[in-house]
Amino acid sequence: MDMGQKIYNLRNQKGMTLEELGTKVGVGKSTVRKWENGIIANMKRDKIAKVAEALETTPAYLMGWEDHLEHNQISKQEQDHLNKYRLIDDKGKHTVETVLEMEYNRCKDTSDSIKTKLKTREDKSHLIPVAAHERTDIEVTEEMKKYDDAFFDE
């Protein structure tokens, strides 16, 4: 992945606009767009340092010399969370750990499900209604069932 793609990915992960990153670095949004698209490939060292700081990474990561947050570096937001975690009591820590584990499992399950769906694009199980029930307030005829089946098959 080149520097422009790394800048683009990190900016989007942080929910930052082109203009917001440009303001933090001291350039216009069109310059940021050109960095991301590779139109400007040779960034000045001071700009690389400012971009890295704004995106909470290292210049070495942007340059491709190391992995993101290598050597146990953590982002400012992660450090803030860690500081808050250290200040709460044992009951609060247990609650945080329980929520984190549940959220991790939910994301892992979702990720595994998406990977499975992508591998088997023929799978249409997500189209099968899971909450449809046969009516009990009226007599359901065979003709009505056929109509319903045809409707859901589409």
JOBEL-V557480 format. One record per residue. N is the residue number from 0. PSI is psi in whole degrees, -180 to 180 (* if undefined). Layout:
BEGIN
n->(N | N)
psi->(PSI | PSI)
END
This chain:
BEGIN
n->(0 | 1 | 2 | 3 | 4 | 5 | 6 | 7 | 8 | 9 | 10 | 11 | 12 | 13 | 14 | 15 | 16 | 17 | 18 | 19 | 20 | 21 | 22 | 23 | 24 | 25 | 26 | 27 | 28 | 29 | 30 | 31 | 32 | 33 | 34 | 35 | 36 | 37 | 38 | 39 | 40 | 41 | 42 | 43 | 44 | 45 | 46 | 47 | 48 | 49 | 50 | 51 | 52 | 53 | 54 | 55 | 56 | 57 | 58 | 59 | 60 | 61 | 62 | 63 | 64 | 65 | 66 | 67 | 68 | 69 | 70 | 71 | 72 | 73 | 74 | 75 | 76 | 77 | 78 | 79 | 80 | 81 | 82 | 83 | 84 | 85 | 86 | 87 | 88 | 89 | 90 | 91 | 92 | 93 | 94 | 95 | 96 | 97 | 98 | 99 | 100 | 101 | 102 | 103 | 104 | 105 | 106 | 107 | 108 | 109 | 110 | 111 | 112 | 113 | 114 | 115 | 116 | 117 | 118 | 119 | 120 | 121 | 122 | 123 | 124 | 125 | 126 | 127 | 128 | 129 | 130 | 131 | 132 | 133 | 134 | 135 | 136 | 137 | 138 | 139 | 140 | 141 | 142 | 143 | 144 | 145 | 146 | 147 | 148 | 149 | 150 | 151 | 152 | 153)
psi->(132 | 172 | -42 | -42 | -38 | -43 | -46 | -49 | -47 | -41 | -45 | -37 | -33 | -1 | 30 | 139 | 166 | -44 | -41 | -44 | -43 | -43 | -43 | -32 | -23 | 31 | 171 | 163 | -28 | -33 | -43 | -44 | -41 | -37 | -47 | -35 | -2 | 9 | -40 | 106 | -28 | 89 | 149 | 150 | -42 | -34 | -39 | -43 | -42 | -39 | -45 | -43 | -45 | -33 | 8 | 50 | -164 | 152 | -35 | -37 | -47 | -36 | -10 | 16 | -19 | 164 | 157 | 132 | 41 | 160 | 41 | 22 | 142 | 156 | 166 | -42 | -43 | -39 | -41 | -44 | -43 | -42 | -42 | -42 | -41 | -22 | -13 | 159 | 178 | -38 | -43 | -41 | -40 | -42 | -46 | -46 | -39 | -47 | -43 | -44 | -43 | -44 | -40 | -47 | -39 | -46 | -40 | -45 | -43 | -44 | -45 | -39 | -43 | -43 | -42 | -44 | -40 | -34 | -35 | 76 | -17 | -17 | 121 | 18 | -26 | -13 | -11 | 125 | 137 | -4 | 7 | 133 | 150 | 141 | 142 | -6 | -12 | 167 | 119 | 119 | 167 | -38 | -41 | -41 | -43 | -41 | -47 | -46 | -44 | -41 | -47 | -26 | -28 | *)
END
